[in-house]
């Protein structure tokens, strides 16, 4: 066996390892995709209304002006 044969053998082994690594990574990605596809579809059971709020005395109060803070409006009160 000469140096060229040894070099070729080593290159084949390295390329084979790279192929296996790529295959394993592809299978892991496919597994995540299939798991996501099997997830139950989310349903919308109603409507959500977000309102601008201001913090006053430790509580959130609805504001008519734009504040950049939003909270869920449940109809009677601001949910915390």
Rosetta blueprint (number, residue, H / E / L):
1 X L
2 X L
3 X H
4 X H
5 X H
6 X H
7 X H
8 X H
9 X H
10 X H
11 X H
12 X H
13 X H
14 X H
15 X H
16 X H
17 X H
18 X H
19 X H
20 X H
21 X H
22 X H
23 X H
24 X H
25 X H
26 X H
27 X H
28 X H
29 X H
30 X H
31 X H
32 X H
33 X H
34 X H
35 X H
36 X H
37 X H
38 X L
39 X L
40 X L
41 X L
42 X L
43 X L
44 X L
45 X L
46 X L
47 X L
48 X L
49 X E
50 X E
51 X E
52 X E
53 X E
54 X E
55 X E
56 X E
57 X L
58 X L
59 X E
60 X E
61 X E
62 X E
63 X L
64 X L
65 X L
66 X L
67 X L
68 X L
69 X L
70 X E
71 X E
72 X E
73 X E
74 X L
75 X L
76 X L
77 X L
78 X E
79 X L
80 X L
